[in-house]
Amino acid sequence: MGKINLNKIAFIGGGAMAKAIIKGIIGGGLVAPEQIMVGEPTEAHAAALHADYGVKTTTDNKEAVRDADLVIFAVKPQVAPVALTPDLIACFKKDAWVLSIMGSVTLEQLHAYAPGFPVVRTMPNTPLACGAGMTAICCDAKVTSEMKETAGAIFSSCGEIEYVDEKALDAITAISGCGPGYFFVIIDALADAGVRAGLPRALAIKLAAQTMAGSGKLCIESGLHPAQLRDQVTSPGGTTIAGIHALENHGVRGAFYDAVQAVLERNKELQG
């Protein structure tokens, strides 16, 4: 998409996910750093953001959102009631729009925070930080095609995107939103097994992490079903099938089913 048609982007919150998005926006040349202002309550953190990315920062959220075309809600959901006050929303431009990265906060809840404004709800994940994120994007009825494309450009600058209906977001949260957590557990466990087999810790971690990253890349770029790719590495009576047999004996598939179900249930609790 190239440059996006926004004079000012405001972030409410300057945490890890906000930094990843800022890095993508600037790296992709979508806007200049000085067109971004971050509302960050911690002065030291605000100063670090300015030093690292060249963006404007303030400890006053009202100053951050003033005259902003797009306001990105990048606080944790539990902080939202304190940060996203009616006084803050009153400082929005009349034609501003909102983009939220707050995982469990629904469009209905976002409309309650920012009544009357077009809202884009997203579910990104932490690999945004290295340009390899996966973000699901959901738009309400007031979001224009240009706003939708702009949201897509922002998240495409730091990974892959999919436009979805809101009803899919809980399941997406359980797969790609929480997925990095599952995969880091797998990398750690496989590295531990490598150490037990006699490998140095750093080498074992590198082998496990790069193998997982490469397998994901191969799955995406080949277009083949994961089972076909598994068959390519699984020789009859060989070593890989022996390892897979052990994983199946320990219920690895059922563990992932249960993990996703646990996320869905917890999401309901958070939203209820």
Buried (B, 14 or more C-beta within 10 A) or exposed (E): EEEBEBEBBBBBBBBEBBBBBBBBBBEBEBBEEEBBBBBBBEEEBBEBBBEEBEBBBBEEBBBBBBEBBBBBBBBEBEBBEEBBEEEBBEBBBEEBBBBBBBBBBBBEBBBEBBEEBBBBBBBBBBBBBEBBBBBBBBBBEEBEEEBBBBBBBBBBBBBBBBEBEBEEBBBBBBBBBBBBEBBEEEBBEBBBEBEEEEBEEEEBBBBBBEEBBEBBEEBEEEEBEEEEBBEEEBEEEEEEBEEBEEEEEEEEEEEBEEBBEEBEEBBEEEEE
